[in-house]
Amino acid sequence: MRVLPLARSSWRFRDCSGSAWRPAVVPGCVHTDLRRAGAIPDPRRGTNEAALQWIDERDWEYAAEFEVDERLLAEEVVDLVADGLDTIATVRLNGSEVARTENMFIGHRWDVKALLRRGLNTLSIRFDSATRYVRTHRRSHTPRDINDPVGRCTVIRKQQCQFGWDWGPRYVTAGIWRDIRIEAWSGNRLAGVEVSQAHAGDGSVTLTLSPELARPERRATCRWRLRTGSRSAQSGSGTSIAVRGPRLWWPSGQGGQPLYDLEVEVATPQGAVLGRWRRRLGLRTIALDRHKDAWGESFQFVVNGRAVFAKGANWIPAGTFVAGLRRRDYERDLRAAAAANMNMVRVWGGGIYESEDFYDICDELGLLVWQDFMFACTLYPGDAAFMESSRAEAEHQVRRLRHRACLALWCGNNEVWSINAHELVDPAKRALRSNYERLFHRVLPGVVGRLGGAAPYWPSSPWRGDADVSHGAGESRGDSHYWDVWHGRHAVKEYEKWRFRFASEFGMQSYNSPATQAIFSHGRDRNILGASLETHQKNKGGNQVILDYVSRRYRFPRGQDALIYLSQLNQVFCVQTGVSHYRRLMPRCMGSLYWQLNDCWPVASWSSIEFTGRWRALHHAARRFYAPTVVSAHVPGDEVFGINNYRRSTVRLVHIHTCHDGPRPARAVVRWDLMHVDGRRIQGGRRRVVLRPMSSARQRTLDLAGPIAKFGRERLLLRIALDVAGRRVSEDTVFLTLPRFIDFPKARARIGLRLKAPGLAEASFTSPSFLHMFEFDFPGVRFTASDNFFELYPGEAKRVEVRFPDGVTLAALRRSLTQRSLADTY
Ligand code: BMA
């Protein structure tokens, strides 16, 4: 096959209503091209979003010239291949129409030989306004909109969150968003290979190759080569491979991620090569295990026969403009996920099927992928063309991703069932339900079943296998989204009310650090309630919700920076309460994916990583609460405000739990120390324990009624800790009242900074008294740290590694260093 890349041709674009041609980048989109041309201001800055909405009302044309030679034309078939067109496109070659497209998520292949000529050819692609399409198509489909402020984004197969979401701006893009090329071939073409794995009881693994050819060919033969790392290659012919000394791929934390390079060459009996197919594979089995048990029906991922507690977060697109995102754009946040001890990310259904880079990195890091199909929240149309387009989309994506080691699940949609259940079960609206069921219970699972490889299918998230959307149902089966905390403004304590089988969404917003806010706002503009920052808060009333939760827990802050810091502490408190509860519930609950890992632009959001890559306090905390072996406290009592605001507390017992999801048992020591806020140790204890693999256990219950009566709950801190082989693997501080009622001592930490290697320093922190959620920063320096937002206990040194960019000196670091803890916020 001959390949002529077209992305690197010199592309130009114009507004069809009459602007001049400007240079364009492919893959790319109109917004980034306009920005590059200096024709629009920075779409991320201030309130610019409102002024840039005209872009999606226009039609845009992209064009490029390319040379075709004799040899290419000598092939029998010459295909134009477009991996992704966004979205309502008319493709023309040398003035003649090739095709029209309406689905951003489908790859296209058109035989254009008849339209090509030797020498110079012109390819032009016109993108009609997607917002006009939405207004003029499927007009009888008028669902209740959840996230699209204008409405009806579900009538088009296009990245749904581009139309606006509760963490993302409305930028409805157009463009050639994935690779485009010419492929010329004769006789036949290898389209792909389906590889199935058979794992036998004795540990042997056999791969079966099923080549898929563009034309029927019964006598094609396969030659293959299989390699892993430096180990010697194995090669042979035929469609069956008995893997020599197979090494299994495991999710992060459970074992290694050996990846095999498989190369398959398919040829005719006469020896004419029809194509080569190269992919990286991981050898593993994966199942979604749903067996009847004491609580109802399990919902757990079983990898290589081992049930794995899924620890992770939800993934949204890595940028508002997804065209042209590169490996490094994904690597930053996925590495951060693995560094925070996650083993799963959920590619949420309002974004995109991610690029190969994304799944490459997940394969390498051992991050399982829960893959939604791209349908979210609002009801979808049910006409034949829509179904057909959705089927073609699913076939394209399933074929593309089915060989991935990381791929754990195909999920039909995000929340379409749960949000619309009342309508879907309404007998007067039968058609809605039958449309829904056709797509999510027949078309999509049909494709996965037919083409899918190993990964199972689940119709929606959340879903319980039947119509029931109550929390109670989630306690017995399926997966659950829990938004009573945040959207429902319920008490944080209510996380502990529900014993879900799998928590696939829950979360709390916080504000961006001032450093991230600075990339889109400045000076007087940078006020969380001003127009600029309100543009970067997409949840209606979101600021009020943050202020509400912050004010429940912390004292009135002295300024905006203190409020930002408190919002991040509150986010840690909420998400940690949820995650720790779900981990303690293991094996009843077998997964915790918080909302959300990343951001697509700088915004107040539920993410633990800011758009700039800076870790919010939550991401540092995630590294601790997702550690393989943790100690956590369950405090059954509560503090409530009654008539006339009198406060009553029933907090007295503290249950100390351990959770261990390592594959081997561990000997550990659980420790607890009750401290006075002034630093005195009042009482304490320790206990040797053996942690079984995949276990959660209550190790000890403390009754603190005595010390509470003697010292007052406002003056007590309970430090809990877990040591394995003499090393501290987990610790936390338990308060017996709200932090705003505790008189934390104010102190400055002594900080030492020592250069360990170029760009790497060790910082050590010591404080004379307890500092809660101690944060250090080097404003103006882009640094990363092995830890931050941690507890500093009196007189104990804490050491942290700090990486900083070239050209920054230790002296400059020292000069810029700042510190704070909770007591500094008021
Ligand atoms: C969830 C998601 C998103 C949304 C988030 C925060 O339910 O599925 O639709 O962004 O909540 O509201």
Residues whose N, C-alpha, C, O or C-beta is under 5 A from the ligand:
A	BS01	BMA	D166 N414
